[in-house]
Amino acid sequence: MSVPLSRTTLPLRLASALAMATTLAACQTSTINANPVTAIKNPVAENIVTKDAQTSSALTIDMSGRHEYQLENGLKIIVKEDHRAPVVMTQIWYRVGSADEPLDKGGISHVLEHMMFKGTTDVSSADYERLIAKFGGVNNAFTSYDYTGYYEIFPANRFPLALELEADRMKNLVFDEKEFVKEHQVVMEERRQRTDDNPLAKAYESFRLLALPNSPKGESVIGPMSELESITLSDLKDWYKIWYAPNNATLVIVGDVEPAAVLTQVKRYFGELKPSKLPKRPEVSQKGFRGYQQVESEQAVQVPVLLMGYNVPSLVTAGTANEKQAYALSLAQDVLDGGLSARLESRLVREQGLLTTVGTSYDLLDRGDGLFLIQATPREGVSLEQAQQAIIFEIEKLKTDPIAADEIERAKTNTVTGLVYAQDSMEGQARMIGSLQSIGLDDRLLAQLPSKLDSVTIADIQATSKKYLVKDNLTVMHIIPPKEPVKKV
């Protein structure tokens, strides 16, 4: 399959919600990354944001040219005009992912995603790929905790073909036993290569289970091998019938289009599809303040690695009454790790020389509770415990010491500029819209983000840090090399 959507343009604290660090693509995965934090570092260049930079309120996120419709069968359509090139990105997002899966069928959403490329009653798998190639298209898919998505990029005069193909496989998928056996093996091999044979990935997977024991997001998107092995063709058919319906999907179209013409074409291909009775999605909340937890994980790594995670709410779970807490956590994350001059990098890596690498992540835009995650590699001669205490010391200083004006402005501006850059491409705009809609947020809230951030004060950041970034709310994993040398066979 084709190269998946780039995820390198997303700001760090939006990465998970916007399909990045917790997403499995049809032919590759970044869910269980060997370096789960630093792999999604904020891409905004350090020299872009200076003391003289614009404040976040001076930056705007363009929501013009956006049109929203809904068919009688429940399908939501969002069209975003972008006439810079004669190209159209079509994405369909189903509100189902690994967080919705039964306890004994982890990974079923991703297996179904693979099967969606194996043909329908009208279009075979081979014909599907030939049609995409013949008309200059690019296609792929992705699975995350909260959604499964499929996309096609076509020249503007061919974009209705994407609608025809997606409407067809929404209801007419063929479940062939031979194809299932093949794709089942492909997914299990993905699991072996990207997790079982990857020491840091294995450790990170077990860390999430420890830090999120009551949330379905404690499990990996790809699922445990034992559960993957148990998935049958009948299970996939049932999963498809339950969730793949127009009233559980959002169709996002961005590009050189006229909205009225788009709606006509969407009605033509999707209008006759029947809605389904959808089950209630499981909660993705996680009880925090369970007491301090620390474990050691012996893995085949070359150097020790530290993982620290505080249980925290997202914008969704904080709710309107406490939304400032979510924004404050996002800004606290950036003060600590928003570039080369941020506190952890400047103090612990360059000034004190205690760490060789350090990175953080926080998912502001997420369907459920999440983690304020820190990953660090100590410099040679520095223990994991020393590294951990140095990081905690900086977090404690964040709660009490003054936060400089340039630090807070840099944090606010980094967030907004990251969003602006992420929407520079058609696929970036579509990804923003689809991912937010799929977790229950209106994508138009992005336009309010600069003013929301500007309303957060230093006192808000410190109060929120004092509430959530505490030992009673912390899970720690020390990942260490084997204590005994691995014997060569």
NUVO-799781 format. One record per atom (N, C-alpha, C, O): x, y, z. Coordinates in steps of 0.1 Angstrom, whole numbers, plus 5000, padded with zeros to 4 digits. Example, Ala and Ser with C-alpha at 12.3 -4.5 7.8 and 13.67 -1.06 7.14 Angstrom:
// residues 2
513249435078/512349555078/513249675078/514249675085/512849785071/513749895071/512950005079/513450115080/
//
This chain:
// residues 489
500849885000/500050005000/500950135000/502150125001/500250244998/500950364997/501450415010/501150365021/502350525009/502850585022/501750645030/500950725024/501650625043/500650685051/500850835053/501850885050/499750895058/499851035061/500951065070/501250995080/501651175068/502751215076/502251255090/501251325091/502951215100/502551265114/503551345120/503551385132/504551395112/505651465118/505351615120/506151685126/504251665114/503951805115/503051835127/502551955128/502651745135/501751765146/502451815158/503551765162/501851915166/502451945178/502351835188/501451755188/503351825197/503551705206/502251675213/501851565213/501751775221/500651735229/499351705222/498351665228/499351725209/498151685201/498351555194/497451505187/499551495195/499951385186/499051265188/498551215178/498751225200/497951105201/496551125196/496051035189/495851235200/494551255195/494351275181/493351245175/495451325174/495351355160/496051245152/496551275141/496051125157/496451015150/497850985148/498250915138/498551015155/499951005155/500550895163/500850795157/500850925176/501650825183/500850705187/501450605191/499550705186/498750595190/497950545178/496750515179/498650535167/497950495155/498650385147/499850385146/497950285143/498450185134/498050215120/496850225117/498950225111/498650235097/498650105090/499150005096/497950095079/497749965073/499049885070/499149765071/500149965067/501349905063/502549945073/503649905071/502250025083/503250055093/502550105105/501350145105/503250105116/502650155129/503650245136/504850225136/503050345142/503850425152/503350415166/503750485175/502350325168/501750305181/502750265191/502850335202/503550165189/504450115199/505850145194/506550065189/506150275195/507450325190/508550285199/508350285211/509750265193/510850235202/511250345211/511850325221/510850465207/511050585215/509750665216/509550765209/508850625225/507450675224/507350825227/506350885223/508250885233/508151025236/508851105226/508251195219/510151085225/510951175216/510651155201/511051235193/510051045198/509751025184/508651125179/508451145167/507951185188/506951285185/507151415190/506251495194/508451455191/508851585196/508251695188/507951685176/507951805195/507451925189/508351965177/509451995179/507751975165/508552005153/508852155151/509652195142/508252245159/508452385157/509852415161/510352395171/510552475151/511952505153/512152605164/511352705166/513252585172/513452675184/513552815180/513152905187/514252845169/514452985165/513153055160/513253175157/512152985158/510853045153/510253125165/509653225162/510353075177/509753135188/510753205197/511553135203/510753335198/511653415206/510953505215/509653515215/511653585223/511053685231/510253785224/509253835229/510653805211/509953905203/508853845194/508253905186/508653715196/507653645188/506253695191/505953755202/505253675182/503953705184/503353625196/503753505198/502453685204/501753605214/500753515206/500453545195/500253415214/499353325207/498053395202/497453345193/497653505209/496453575205/496553645192/495553675186/497853665188/498053725175/498053625163/498153665152/498053505167/498053395157/496653345155/495853335165/496253315143/494953265140/494953135133/495853105125/493953055135/493752925128/492552945119/491452965123/492852925106/491852955096/490752855095/491052735092/489552885098/488452795097/487452835086/486352785085/487952925077/487052975066/486952855056/487852775055/485952865048/485752765037/485352625042/485452535035/484852625055/484352495061/482852485060/482152585063/482352375056/480952355054/480652215060/481352115059/479552205067/479152085074/477652045070/476752135070/477451915068/476151865064/475951735071/476951675077/474751685071/474451555077/473351495068/472251555067/473551375064/472451305056/471451245066/471651235078/470351205061/469251155069/469651025076/469150985086/470650945070/471050825076/472150845086/472650745092/472450965090/473350995100/474751025096/475551065105/475151015084/476551035079/476751185080/476051265075/477851225088/478251365088/479251385078/480251305075/479151505071/480051545060/480651675063/479851775066/481951695063/482551815065/483451845053/484351765050/483251955046/483951995034/484752115038/484252215043/486052115034/486952235036/487552265023/488252185017/487252385018/487752425005/489252465006/489652535016/489952424997/491452454996/491752454981/491952344975/491852564975/491952574960/493352604956/493652644945/494352564964/495752594960/496252494950/497152524943/495652384949/496052284939/494852194935/493952184943/494852144922/493652074918/493651924923/493751834915/493651914936/493751784943/492651784954/492351884960/492151664957/491151644968/491551524977/491851414972/491551554990/491751455000/490451405005/489651495010/490151285004/488851225010/489251125021/489951035019/488651155033/488851065044/487551025050/486651105052/487450895054/486250855061/486750795074/487550705075/486150845085/486550815099/485350745106/484250795107/485650615110/484650545117/484950555132/486150545136/483950585140/484150605155/484250465162/483350435169/485250395159/485550275166/487050245165/487650265154/487650205176/489050165176/489350065187/488450005192/490550055191/490949955200/490349975214/490149875222/490050095218/489450125231/487950065232/487450065242/487450035220/486049985220/485949835219/484849775220/487149765219/487149625216/486849535229/487049585240/486249415227/486049325238/487349295245/488449295239/487249255258/488449225265/489249115259/490549105261/488649015252/489348905247/489648915232/490048815226/489449035226/489549045211/490449165208/490149245199/491449195216/492349305213/492949305199/493449195195/492849415192/493449415178/492449395167/492849395155/491149365170/490249325160/489949445150/489649425139/489949565156/489749685147/490849695136/490549725125/492049665140/493149675131/493149565120/493449585109/492749445125/492649325116/491549365105/491649335093/490449415110/489349455101/489849555091/489449555079/490649655096/491149755086/491949685075/491749735063/492749585078/493449515067/492449445057/492649445045/491349385063/490349315054/489649415045/489049375035/489549545049/488749635041/489449665027/488749725019/490649615025/491249625012/491149495004/491849484994/490349405008/490349275002/489049254993/488749144989/488449364989/487449354979/485949354984/485749314995/485049394975/483649384978/482949304968/483549244959/481649294969/480849214959/480949284945/480649214935/481249404944/481349474931/482749504926/483049514914/483649524936/485049564932/486049464939/486049464951/486749394931/487749304937/488949384943/489049494940/489749314951/490949384957/491849434946/492349544947/492049344936/492949384925/492449504917/493149594914/491049504915/490449614907/490549744915/490649844910/490349734928/490449844937/491749914936/491850034934/492849834937/494149894935/494449954921/495150054920/493949874911/494149924897/493450054895/493950144888/492250074901/491450194899/492250314905/492250424900/492650294917/493450394924/494650444916/494850564914/495350344911/496650374903/496250434890/496950534886/495250384883/494950434870/494550584870/494950654860/493950624880/493450764880/494350854889/493950964894/495550814892/496550894898/496350914913/496651014919/495750814920/495350824934/496350764943/497250694939/496250804956/497050744967/496050714978/495150784980/496250594984/495350554995/496050485006/497150435004/495450475017/495850395029/494850405040/493750455038/495250355052/494350355063/495050355076/496250345076/494350375087/494950385100/493950345111/492750365109/494550285122/493650255133/494250305146/495550305147/493450365155/493950415167/493050365178/492150275176/493250415190/492350385201/490950415199/489950345203/490650535192/489350595191/488650585178/487550615177/489450555167/488850555154/489650465144/490750425147/488950435133/489650375122/489350455110/488150485107/490350485102/490150575091/490750525078/491650445078/490150575067/490550535053/490650655045/489850745046/491650665036/491750785028/492150765014/492850665011/491850855005/492250854991/492551004987/491851094991/493651014980/493951144974/493851134959/494551044953/493051214952/492851204938/492951344931/492751444938/493251354919/493051474911/491651524913/490751434914/491351654913/490051704917/488951644908/487851624912/489251624895/488251574886/487851424888/486951374882/488651364897/488451214899/487951184913/487751074917/487751284922/487451264936/486151184938/486151114948/485151194930/483951104932/484250954932/483550884938/485350914926/485750774926/485950734941/485650624945/486650824949/486850784963/485550764970/485450674978/484550854967/483250834974/482650704970/482050634978/482650664957/482050544952/482750424959/482050334963/484050424960/484750314966/484450294981/484250184986/484450414988/484250405002/482750365006/482550295015/481850414998/480450385000/480250234998/479450165005/480950184988/480850034984/481349944996/480649855000/482549985001/483049895011/482549925025/482849855034/481750025027/481050045039/480049935042/479749905053/479449885031/478349785033/478549655025/477849555028/479449645016/479449535007/480749455008/481149384998/481449465019/482749395020/482649245019/481649185025/483549185012/483549035011/484548985021/485649025023/484148885029/484948815039/485348685034/484748575036/486548685027/487048555021/487948495031/488848555037/487748355033/488548285043/490048285040/490848305049/490448265027/491848265024/492448405026/493648415031/491748505022/492348645024/492448675039/493448735044/491448625047/491548645062/492748575068/493448635076/492948455064/494148385069/495448455066/496348465075/495548505054/496748575050/496948705058/497948735064/495848785059/495948915066/496148895081/496748975088/495548795086/495648755100/497148735104/497648785114/497748665095/499248635097/500048765095/501048785103/499648845086/500348975084/500349065097/501349115101/499149075103/499049155115/499849095126/500449165134/499748965128/500548895139/502048915136/502848925146/502448915124/503848945121/504249085124/505349115129/503349185122/503549325126/503749325141/504649395146/502949255148/503049245163/504449195167/505149255176/504949095160/506249035163/507349135161/508249155169/507349195149/508449285145/508449415152/509449465156/507249475155/507249605161/507049615176/507349715182/506749495182/506549495196/507449385202/508349405210/507149265199/507749145205/509249145203/510049105212/509749195192/511149195189/511749335191/512949365188/511049425198/511549555201/511549585216/510449595222/512649575222/512649585237/511949705243/511249695253/512249825237/511549945243/510049945241/509349985249/509649885229/508249875227/507549785236/506449815241/508149675239/507649575249/507549645263/506549635270/508549715267/508549785280/507449895280/506749905290/507249965269/506250075269/504850015270/503950075276/504649905263/503349835263/503049795278/501849815282/503949735285/503649695299/503549815308/502849815318/504249925305/504150045312/502750105311/502150145322/502150105300/500750155298/499750075306/498850125312/499949945306/499049855314/499149895328/498149885335/500349925333/500549955347/499950095351/499350115361/500150185342/499750325344/498250345341/497650445347/497650265333/496250285329/495450155331/494950095322/495450105343/494849965345/493349955344/492849845341/492650065345/491250065344/490750125331/489550125329/491650155322/491250215309/491550125298/492650065298/490650115288/491050035276/492250085269/492850015261/492650205272/493850265265/495150215272/496250255268/494950135282/496150075288/496649965279/497849935279/495749905271/496149805261/496749865249/496349985246/497549795242/498149845229/497049835218/496149755219/497249925208/496249925197/496349795189/495249735185/497549735188/497649615180/497149485188/496849385182/497149505201/496549395209/497649285213/498649275206/497349205224/498249105228/498148985217/497148965211/499248915216/499348805206/498248705208/497648655199/498048665221/497048565224/495648605219/494948515215/495348725221/494048775216/493948785201/492948755195/495048835195/495148835180/494848695174/494148685165/495548605180/495448465175/494048415176/493648325168/493248455186/491848405188/490848465178/489748415178/491148575171/490148645163/489848555151/490748495144/488548535148/488048455137/487448545126/487148655128/487148485115/486548555104/485148595108/484648705105/484448505116/483148545121/483148665130/482248745130/484248675138/484348785147/484448915139/483849015143/485248915128/485449025120/484149075113/483749185113/483348975108/482049005102/481149075112/480449175109/481049025124/480249085135/480749225138/479949315139/482049245139/482549385142/482249475131/481949595134/482349435119/482049515107/480549555107/480249675105/479649465110/478249485110/477849585121/476949665119/478549575132/478149655144/478549805141/477749895144/479749825136/480349965137/480450035123/480450155123/480449955112/480650025099/479250065093/478649985086/478850185096/477550235092/477650385090/478550445097/476750445082/476850585080/476650665092/477250775094/475850625102/475650705114/476750685124/476650735135/477850615120/478950605129/480250655122/481350615125/480050735112/481150785103/481050935101/480050995101/482250985099/482451125094/483251125081/484351075081/482651185071/483351195058/483951335057/483251435058/485251345056/485951465055/486551485041/487251395036/486251595034/486751625021/487351755021/486751855024/488651765017/489451885017/490151895004/490751804999/489952014997/490652034985/489952124975/489152204979/490252114962/489752194952/488352154948/488152094937/487352184956/485952144954/484952254956/485352354962/483752234951/482652324954/481752244963/481252144959/481452304975/480652224985/479352174980/478952054983/478552254972/477252204968/477452084958/476651984959/478452084950/478651974941/479151844949/478751734946/479951874959/480351764968/479151694975/479051574975/478251774980/477051714987/476251634977/475751534981/476051684965/475351604955/475951474953/475251364952/477251464951/477951344949/477851244961/477751124960/477951304973/477951224986/476551164987/476451044990/475451234984/474151184984/473951074974/473250974977/474551084963/474450984952/475050854957/474350744955/476150854964/476850724967/476450674981/476450554984/476250764991/475950725005/474550735009/474150685019/473750815001/472350845006/471450725008/470550735017/471650615001/470750505003/471250405013/470550305016/472450425019/472950335029/472150345042/471750455046/471850235048/471050225060/471850245073/472950195074/471350325082/472050335095/471850205103/471050125100/472750195113/472650085122/472350125136/472550245140/471950035145/471750055159/473050035166/473549925166/473650145170/474950135175/474950115190/474150165198/475950025195/476050005210/476750125216/477350215209/476550135229/477250245237/478650215238/479050105241/479450315235/480950305235/481350295250/480850365258/482450215253/482850205267/483550335271/484050415263/483550355284/484150475290/485750455289/486250345290/486450565288/487850555287/488450645298/489550705297/487750645310/488250715321/489250635329/489250505327/490050695337/491050625345/491250685358/491450805359/491050605369/491150665382/492650695385/493550605383/492850815389/494250855393/494450855408/493550805415/495550905412/495950905427/495750775434/495150765444/496350665427/496250535432/497450505441/497550395447/498350595443/499550575450/500750555441/500550515430/501850585446/503150575438/503450435434/503350345442/503750415421/504150285416/505450285409/505750385401/506350195412/507650195405/508050045403/507949965412/508350015390/508749875387/510049885378/510449985373/510649775378/511849755369/511549655358/510949555361/511949695346/511749605335/513049575328/513749665322/513449445329/514749405322/514449375308/513749285305/515149445299/514949435285/516349425278/517349465283/516349385265/517549375258/517949515252/518049525240/518049615261/518349745256/519849765259/520449695267/520449865252/521849895253/522149985265/523149975272/521250075268/521350175279/520050185286/519050155281/520150215299/518950225307/518050345302/518550445297/516750325304/515750425300/514750445311/514350345318/514350565314/513350605324/512050645318/512050725309/510950585323/509650625319/508850665332/508850605342/508250785331/507450835342/506050885336/506050955326/504950845343/503650895338/502750935349/502550855358/502251055348/501251105358/499851085351/499651115339/498851035359/497451025353/496851165353/496751225363/496351205341/495851335340/494551335331/494451235323/493751435332/492551445323/492951505310/493951575309/492151485300/492251555287/491151665287/490451685297/491151735276/490151845275/488651785276/487751845281/488551665270/487251595270/486851555284/485751585289/487751495292/487351445305/487451555316/486751535326/488151655313/488151775323/486751835323/486351885334/486151845311/484851905311/484952055310/486052115313/483852125307/483852265306/484252335318/484952435318/483752285330/484052355342/485552355346/486052445352/486252255341/487652235345/488652245333/489752195333/488152295322/488952295309/490252365311/491252335304/490352465320/491552535322/492652445327/493852465324/492252335334/493252245339/493952175327/495152155327/493152135317/493752065305/494652165298/495752125294/494252285296/495152385289/496352415297/497452425292/496252415310/497352445319/498352325318/499552345318/497852205318/498752085316/499552095303/500752055303/498852135293/499552145280/500652245280/501752225275/500352365287/501352465288/502552425297/503652455295/502152355308/503252305317/504152215309/505352215311/503552125301/504452035293/505352105284/506552065283/504852215279/505752295270/506752375277/507952395272/506452425289/507452495297/508652405300/509752435300/508252275303/509252175306/510052135294/511252105295/509352125283/509952055272/509552115258/509252035249/509552245257/509152305245/510252355236/510052455229/511352285235/512452325227/513752325234/513852285246/514852365228/516152365233/516352455246/517152425254/515552555247/515652645258/514652615269/514652675280/513852505267/512952465278/513752405289/514852375288/513052395301/513752365313/514452225313/515652215317/513752125310/514451985311/515651975301/516651925305/515552025289/516652015280/517752105284/518952065284/517452235287/518552325290/519252295303/520452315304/518452255313/519052235326/519652095328/520752085333/518951995324/519351855327/520251795317/521051705320/520051845304/520951785294/522151875292/523251825292/521952005290/523152085286/523852155298/525052155297/523152195308/523852265319/524452155329/525652165332/523552065334/524051975344/524651845338/525351775345/524351815326/524851695319/524451565326/525151465325/523251565331/522651445338/522051345328/522051225330/521451405317/520751325307/521351335293/521851445290/521151235285/521551255271/520351285263/520451365253/519151235267/517951275260/516751285270/516851215280/515851365267/514651375275/513451425266/513651515258/512251375269/511151425261/509851405269/509851315278/508851475266/507551465273/506451465263/506551505251/505251415267/504051425259/502851435268/502751385279/501851505263/500551515269/499551535259/499651625250/498451455259/497451465249/496251555253/495351505260/496251675250/495251765253/493951725247/492851725254/493951685234/492751645227/492651495226/493151435217/491951435236/491851295237/490451265241/489851335248/489951145238/488651105242/488551065257/487551085263/489651025262/489650975276/490751045284/491551125279/490950995296/492051035305/493350985299/493350885291/494451045302/495751005296/496851015306/496651005318/498051035300/499251035308/500051165305/500151205293/500551225315/501651325313/502951245314/503451215324/503451215302/504551115301/505951185299/506051285292/506851125306/508251175305/509151055302/509050955309/510051065292/511050965289/512451025289/512651135284/513350955295/514751015296/515750905296/515450785300/516950935290/518050845291/519150915298/519651015294/519650855310/520650915317/522050915310/522250825302/522851005313/524251005308/524950895315/524650855327/526050845309/526850735315/527350775329/527850885330/527150695339/527550725352/526450785361/526650795373/525350815355/524150865362/523150755363/522750695353/522650725375/521650625377/520250665373/520050785372/519450565370/518050605367/517350675379/516550765377/517750635391/517150705403/517550845403/516750935407/518850875400/519351015400/518651095389/518251205391/518451035378/517751105367/516251135371/515751245368/515651035377/514251055381/514151165391/513251245390/515051175401/514951275411/515251415405/514651515410/516151415395/516451545389/515251605381/514951725382/514451515375/513251555368/512151595378/511551695376/512051515388/511051555398/511351685405/510451765408/512651715407/513051845412/512651955403/512152065408/512751945390/512352045381/510852065381/510352175379/510151955382/508651965383/508252035396/507252115395/508952005407/508552075419/508852225418/508152305423/509952265411/510252405409/509252475400/508952585402/508652395390/507552445382/506452495390/505752585387/506152425401/504952445410/505152575418/504152635422/506452605421/506652715431/507452835426/507152945430/508452805418/509252915413/508552995402/507652945395/508953125400/508353205390/508553145376/509553095373/507553155368/507653115354/507853245346/506953335346/508953255339/509253385331/508253405320/507653315315/508053535317/507053575307/507353515293/506453465286/508753505290/509053445277/508853295277/508553245266/508853235288/508653085289/507153065286/506852975278/506253135292/504853115290/504353155276/503553085270/504953265271/504553305257/505153205247/504453175237/506353145249/506853045240/505952925240/505652865230/505452885252/504652765253/503352785246/502852705238/502752905247/501452935241/501652945225/500852885218/502753005221/502953025207/503352895200/502952865189/504152805207/504452675202/503252595199/503152535188/502252595208/501052525206/500252565193/499852485185/500052695192/499252755181/500052745168/499452705158/501352775168/502052765155/502152615151/502052595139/502252525160/502252385156/500952345149/500952275139/499852395154/498552375148/498452435134/497852375125/498952555133/498952625120/499752545110/499252525099/500952505113/501752435104/501152295101/501252255089/500452235110/499852105108/498752115098/498452015091/498152225096/497052245087/497552305074/496652345066/498852305071/499352365059/498952285047/498752335036/498852155049/498552065038/497052015039/496452035049/496551965027/495151925027/494951805036/493951795043/495951705036/495851595045/495851635060/495251575068/496651735063/496751785077/495451845081/494951815092/494851925072/493551985076/492451875078/491651875087/492451775069/491451665070/491651585083/490751545089/492951565086/493251485098/492851555110/492351495120/493051685111/492551765122/491051745124/490551725135/490351775113/488951765114/488451625118/487651615127/488851525111/488351395113/488751335127/487851275133/489951365132/490351305145/489551375156/489051305165/489351505155/488551575166/487151535166/486551505176/486551525154/485151485153/484951345159/483951315165/485951255156/485851115161/485951095176/485550995181/486551195183/486651185197/485551265204/485551285216/484651325196/483551395202/483751545204/483051605211/484751595197/485051745198/484751805184/484951745174/484251925185/484052005173/485352065168/485952135176/485752045156/487052085151/487152245151/488252295151/485952305151/485952455151/486552515165/486752635165/486652425175/487252475187/488652525185/489252595193/489352475175/490752515172/490852665170/491852725174/489852725164/489852875162/489852945176/490253055177/489252885186/489252945199/490452915208/490652975218/491352835203/492452785211/493352905215/493752905226/493752995206/494653105210/494053185222/494853215232/492753215222/492153295233/492053205245/492253255256/491853075244/491752985255/493052985262/493152985275/494152965254/495452965260/495853095267/496553095277/495553205261/495853335266/495153355280/495653435288/494053285282/493353305295/493953225306/493553245318/494853135303/495553055313/496653135319/497553185312/496653145332/497753225339/498753135345/498653015345/499853195349/500953125356/500353055369/500752945372/499453125376/498853065388/498052935384/498052845391/497452945372/496652825368/497652705365/497352595369/498752735359/499752625356/500252565369/500352445370/500552655378/501152605390/500152525399/500452425405/498952575399/497852505407/497552375401/497352275408/497452365388/497252235381/498352135383/498152015385/499552185382/500752105385/500752055399/501151935401/500452135408/500352095422/499351985424/499451895433/498251985416/497151895418/497551755412/497351655418/498051755399/498251635392/499651575392/499851455391/500651665392/502051615390/502651595404/503651655408/502051495411/502451465424/502851315425/502351235417/503551275435/504051135437/502951035438/503050925433/501851075445/500650985447/499950955434/499150865433/500351025423/499651015410/500650965399/500450985387/501750905404/502950885395/503250735393/503250655403/503450695381/503950555378/505250565371/505450645362/506250485376/507650495371/508050355366/507750255373/508750345355/509350225351/510850255348/511250345341/511750165354/513150175351/513450055341/513349945345/513750095329/514049995319/515649975319/516350065316/516049845322/517449825323/517949715314/517149625310/519249715310/519749605302/519749475310/519649475322/519949365303/519949235310/521049225320/522149275318/520749175332/521749165343/522749055340/523949065344/522348955332/523248855327/523448865312/522448885305/524648855307/524848865293/524048755285/523948645290/523448795274/522748705266/523648605259/524548645252/523448475261/524248375255/523948365241/522848355236/525048355233/524848335218/524748185215/525548105220/523748155207/523548015203/524447985191/524347865187/
//
